[in-house]
Amino acid sequence: MSIDSILPVGTVVKLSSADRRVVIMGILPVVEDKTYDYIGVVYPEGYMGRESTVVFMEENIETVFCLGFSDIERQQFISELSEAVENG
């Protein structure tokens, strides 16, 4: 996944392996020593406890229904994240 293509938190997606839509609530989560592209929760319920979260990779996204909020603060975060990845 390219850092520049990271979807914003709040984006609603349909995963190829799921019947329900998912809202992205975080990026690059580490679960059991594995880094995923995203962590999300089922739409429309949202967070209902740890068991309601799902981790997934960009290639698992079948459809993007709605993009989350993006502003200068997010753009700065993406820029800093990109720099951190480049510097290892």
Backbone as a chain_set.jsonl record, in Angstrom:
{"seq": "MSIDSILPVGTVVKLSSADRRVVIMGILPVVEDKTYDYIGVVYPEGYMGRESTVVFMEENIETVFCLGFSDIERQQFISELSEAVENG", "coords": {"N": [[0.849, -1.185, 0.0], [0.565, 2.15, -0.851], [1.574, 5.007, 0.911], [0.463, 7.446, 0.188], [-1.997, 6.688, -0.804], [-3.597, 6.003, 1.287], [-6.702, 5.602, 2.806], [-8.942, 7.941, 4.385], [-9.728, 8.05, 7.91], [-12.967, 7.123, 8.891], [-13.94, 6.522, 6.426], [-16.214, 4.639, 4.493], [-16.421, 1.321, 3.555], [-16.802, -1.619, 1.451], [-15.934, -4.869, 1.984], [-14.382, -7.517, 0.177], [-14.661, -9.974, 1.341], [-16.84, -9.881, 3.033], [-20.277, -9.408, 4.061], [-21.314, -7.098, 5.061], [-20.975, -3.507, 5.323], [-18.039, -1.593, 6.269], [-16.604, 0.732, 8.52], [-13.741, 2.621, 8.413], [-11.58, 2.914, 11.124], [-9.028, 3.266, 11.903], [-5.528, 3.299, 10.931], [-2.867, 1.216, 9.79], [-2.787, -0.749, 11.95], [-1.36, -2.883, 14.447], [-1.685, -6.21, 15.013], [-1.342, -9.005, 16.911], [1.427, -9.131, 16.281], [1.407, -8.629, 13.543], [1.181, -6.312, 10.909], [-1.486, -4.538, 9.626], [-3.299, -2.878, 6.959], [-5.609, -1.441, 7.639], [-7.98, -0.884, 10.331], [-11.278, -1.499, 11.273], [-14.825, -1.011, 11.912], [-18.062, -2.558, 11.96], [-20.588, -1.19, 9.897], [-23.907, -0.055, 10.328], [-23.531, 0.047, 13.065], [-21.073, 0.482, 14.449], [-18.445, 0.75, 16.887], [-18.652, -1.853, 19.122], [-17.346, -3.11, 21.088], [-14.257, -4.933, 21.484], [-14.444, -7.291, 19.964], [-15.959, -6.526, 17.822], [-14.383, -5.356, 15.943], [-12.541, -5.284, 12.846], [-9.72, -6.245, 11.012], [-7.933, -5.412, 8.053], [-6.587, -5.556, 4.7], [-5.601, -3.301, 2.052], [-6.114, -4.483, -0.446], [-8.316, -6.032, 0.073], [-10.502, -4.436, -0.113], [-13.446, -3.927, -1.752], [-15.355, -2.058, -2.628], [-15.604, 1.483, -2.324], [-17.671, 3.413, -0.472], [-18.058, 5.897, 0.775], [-15.97, 8.608, 1.385], [-13.926, 9.422, 4.184], [-13.398, 12.257, 6.397], [-11.074, 14.759, 5.426], [-8.424, 16.939, 5.957], [-6.109, 19.695, 6.408], [-4.68, 18.89, 8.649], [-4.774, 16.083, 8.512], [-3.436, 15.76, 6.082], [-0.897, 16.64, 6.81], [-0.259, 14.663, 8.69], [-0.139, 12.378, 6.995], [1.994, 13.127, 5.397], [4.075, 13.197, 7.332], [4.017, 10.522, 8.13], [4.713, 9.241, 5.764], [7.323, 10.191, 5.464], [8.491, 9.03, 7.748], [8.287, 6.31, 7.101], [9.924, 6.196, 4.858], [12.383, 6.747, 6.024], [12.79, 4.564, 7.529]], "CA": [[0.0, 0.0, 0.0], [1.261, 3.425, -0.893], [1.137, 5.918, 1.977], [-0.373, 8.484, -0.426], [-3.325, 6.168, -1.136], [-4.311, 5.63, 2.511], [-8.036, 6.197, 2.94], [-9.131, 8.633, 5.661], [-10.585, 7.511, 8.964], [-14.36, 7.467, 8.629], [-14.327, 6.032, 5.11], [-17.073, 3.454, 4.531], [-16.036, 0.417, 2.479], [-17.316, -2.989, 1.392], [-14.834, -5.803, 1.817], [-14.729, -8.64, -0.695], [-14.934, -11.158, 2.162], [-17.883, -9.592, 4.023], [-21.589, -9.002, 3.565], [-21.67, -5.79, 5.606], [-19.994, -2.443, 5.129], [-17.128, -1.347, 7.38], [-16.099, 2.098, 8.655], [-12.341, 2.627, 8.83], [-11.373, 3.682, 12.356], [-7.599, 3.422, 12.138], [-4.643, 2.812, 9.881], [-1.654, 0.494, 10.15], [-2.824, -1.371, 13.27], [-0.568, -4.099, 14.639], [-2.467, -7.207, 15.744], [-0.577, -10.244, 17.048], [2.707, -8.946, 15.572], [1.223, -8.426, 12.108], [0.67, -4.986, 10.571], [-2.528, -4.49, 8.604], [-3.497, -1.532, 6.414], [-6.717, -0.754, 8.303], [-8.868, -1.506, 11.304], [-12.59, -0.872, 11.141], [-15.983, -1.547, 12.626], [-19.22, -2.78, 11.102], [-21.512, -0.075, 9.711], [-23.916, 1.245, 10.971], [-23.442, -0.044, 14.525], [-19.844, 1.048, 14.974], [-17.709, -0.003, 17.902], [-19.494, -2.522, 20.119], [-16.392, -3.909, 21.837], [-13.122, -5.389, 20.685], [-14.844, -8.341, 19.019], [-16.658, -5.94, 16.677], [-13.417, -4.765, 15.021], [-12.026, -6.123, 11.771], [-8.507, -5.734, 10.386], [-7.917, -5.805, 6.651], [-5.608, -4.953, 3.807], [-6.168, -2.501, 0.966], [-6.605, -5.34, -1.536], [-9.591, -6.631, 0.468], [-11.571, -3.463, -0.334], [-14.151, -4.141, -3.021], [-16.035, -0.814, -2.997], [-15.564, 2.61, -1.395], [-18.977, 4.07, -0.52], [-18.005, 7.287, 1.236], [-14.664, 8.964, 1.934], [-13.903, 10.117, 5.464], [-12.973, 13.657, 6.435], [-9.666, 15.032, 5.182], [-8.093, 18.358, 6.038], [-4.681, 19.974, 6.459], [-4.101, 18.084, 9.724], [-4.586, 14.743, 7.956], [-2.393, 15.857, 5.067], [0.366, 16.728, 7.54], [-0.043, 13.332, 9.244], [0.265, 11.509, 5.899], [3.348, 13.558, 5.025], [4.995, 12.738, 8.377], [4.034, 9.065, 8.061], [5.49, 8.915, 4.563], [8.727, 10.47, 5.803], [8.92, 8.019, 8.718], [8.43, 5.045, 6.383], [11.11, 6.334, 3.994], [13.59, 6.747, 6.865], [12.857, 3.254, 8.173]], "C": [[0.886, 1.237, 0.0], [0.702, 4.335, 0.202], [0.19, 6.978, 1.409], [-1.787, 8.007, -0.747], [-4.136, 5.76, 0.09], [-5.647, 6.365, 2.579], [-8.186, 6.856, 4.304], [-9.984, 7.833, 6.648], [-12.006, 8.001, 8.693], [-14.851, 7.012, 7.266], [-15.143, 4.748, 5.259], [-16.756, 2.607, 3.31], [-16.801, -0.893, 2.563], [-16.118, -3.868, 1.131], [-15.284, -6.983, 0.962], [-15.12, -9.873, 0.109], [-16.084, -10.967, 3.148], [-19.183, -9.171, 3.356], [-21.948, -7.581, 3.973], [-20.583, -4.772, 5.305], [-19.201, -2.22, 6.413], [-16.703, 0.117, 7.342], [-14.655, 2.01, 9.141], [-12.194, 3.5, 10.072], [-9.9, 3.853, 12.693], [-6.784, 2.851, 11.005], [-3.399, 2.191, 10.496], [-1.673, -0.086, 11.567], [-1.927, -2.622, 13.295], [-1.383, -5.025, 15.534], [-1.676, -8.504, 15.726], [0.678, -10.218, 16.173], [2.592, -8.853, 14.057], [0.626, -7.047, 11.876], [-0.316, -5.1, 9.419], [-2.622, -3.062, 8.078], [-4.534, -0.75, 7.213], [-7.319, -1.587, 9.423], [-10.193, -0.761, 11.208], [-13.636, -1.546, 11.997], [-17.153, -1.646, 11.66], [-20.117, -1.543, 11.09], [-22.927, -0.64, 9.687], [-23.692, 1.218, 12.485], [-22.217, 0.647, 15.099], [-19.245, 0.166, 16.052], [-18.647, -0.54, 18.976], [-18.632, -3.418, 21.015], [-15.325, -4.446, 20.896], [-13.497, -6.43, 19.631], [-15.575, -7.792, 17.792], [-15.697, -5.3, 15.671], [-12.972, -5.787, 13.983], [-10.777, -5.456, 11.211], [-8.468, -6.249, 8.952], [-6.866, -5.038, 5.881], [-6.322, -4.209, 2.68], [-6.771, -3.376, -0.133], [-7.912, -6.047, -1.206], [-10.779, -5.697, 0.232], [-12.145, -3.661, -1.729], [-14.749, -2.835, -3.536], [-15.82, 0.232, -1.915], [-16.886, 3.348, -1.552], [-18.909, 5.549, -0.189], [-16.631, 7.55, 1.83], [-14.815, 9.708, 3.253], [-13.364, 11.532, 5.313], [-11.472, 13.782, 6.219], [-9.443, 16.539, 5.211], [-6.578, 18.514, 6.113], [-3.989, 19.142, 7.547], [-3.837, 16.653, 9.241], [-3.471, 14.752, 6.92], [-1.008, 15.912, 5.711], [0.73, 15.365, 8.14], [0.475, 12.374, 8.168], [1.694, 11.851, 5.452], [4.377, 13.06, 6.039], [5.116, 11.209, 8.376], [4.875, 8.6, 6.887], [6.984, 9.105, 4.824], [9.281, 9.417, 6.769], [9.157, 6.67, 8.041], [9.686, 5.065, 5.515], [12.402, 6.221, 4.791], [13.75, 5.485, 7.677], [12.617, 3.305, 9.616]], "O": [[1.841, 1.334, 0.771], [-0.512, 4.413, 0.388], [-0.775, 7.365, 2.069], [-2.684, 8.827, -0.943], [-5.239, 5.23, -0.046], [-5.712, 7.585, 2.429], [-7.615, 6.377, 5.284], [-10.844, 7.046, 6.255], [-12.214, 9.153, 8.312], [-16.043, 7.103, 6.974], [-14.799, 3.876, 6.057], [-16.807, 3.087, 2.177], [-17.372, -1.234, 3.599], [-15.369, -3.649, 0.178], [-16.442, -7.395, 1.025], [-15.841, -10.732, -0.397], [-16.285, -11.814, 4.018], [-19.19, -8.65, 2.241], [-22.772, -6.929, 3.331], [-19.427, -5.123, 5.064], [-19.632, -2.605, 7.5], [-16.472, 0.676, 6.271], [-14.382, 1.391, 10.17], [-12.613, 4.657, 10.09], [-9.563, 4.52, 13.672], [-7.264, 2.034, 10.219], [-2.946, 2.585, 11.57], [-0.701, 0.058, 12.308], [-1.77, -3.314, 12.288], [-1.728, -4.676, 16.663], [-1.373, -9.041, 14.661], [0.952, -11.157, 15.426], [3.596, -8.988, 13.358], [-0.32, -6.652, 12.558], [-0.016, -5.681, 8.376], [-2.083, -2.138, 8.688], [-4.374, 0.448, 7.444], [-7.188, -2.81, 9.462], [-10.22, 0.463, 11.078], [-13.367, -2.516, 12.705], [-17.226, -0.915, 10.672], [-20.371, -0.931, 12.128], [-23.127, -1.67, 9.043], [-23.667, 2.273, 13.118], [-22.307, 1.323, 16.124], [-19.518, -1.032, 16.11], [-19.344, 0.219, 19.65], [-19.13, -4.366, 21.621], [-15.475, -4.416, 19.675], [-12.934, -6.445, 18.536], [-15.788, -8.523, 16.824], [-16.138, -4.759, 14.656], [-13.021, -6.995, 14.215], [-10.768, -4.251, 10.963], [-8.905, -7.363, 8.665], [-6.334, -4.025, 6.335], [-7.494, -4.458, 2.397], [-7.82, -3.045, -0.686], [-8.555, -6.605, -2.096], [-11.931, -6.113, 0.36], [-11.442, -3.576, -2.736], [-14.665, -2.534, -4.726], [-15.847, -0.086, -0.726], [-17.195, 3.852, -2.632], [-19.61, 6.362, -0.792], [-16.173, 6.795, 2.688], [-15.723, 10.523, 3.416], [-12.932, 11.939, 4.235], [-10.692, 13.002, 6.766], [-10.169, 17.306, 4.579], [-5.847, 17.547, 5.9], [-2.838, 18.738, 7.38], [-2.787, 16.082, 9.536], [-2.647, 13.838, 6.89], [-0.062, 15.302, 5.214], [1.892, 14.961, 8.102], [1.431, 11.636, 8.41], [2.495, 10.96, 5.167], [5.432, 12.557, 5.653], [6.2, 10.67, 8.597], [5.663, 7.663, 7.014], [7.801, 8.267, 4.442], [10.417, 8.969, 6.614], [10.114, 5.968, 8.367], [10.419, 4.079, 5.444], [13.394, 5.675, 4.309], [14.716, 5.334, 8.425], [12.644, 2.27, 10.283]]}, "num_chains": 1, "name": "protein.A"}
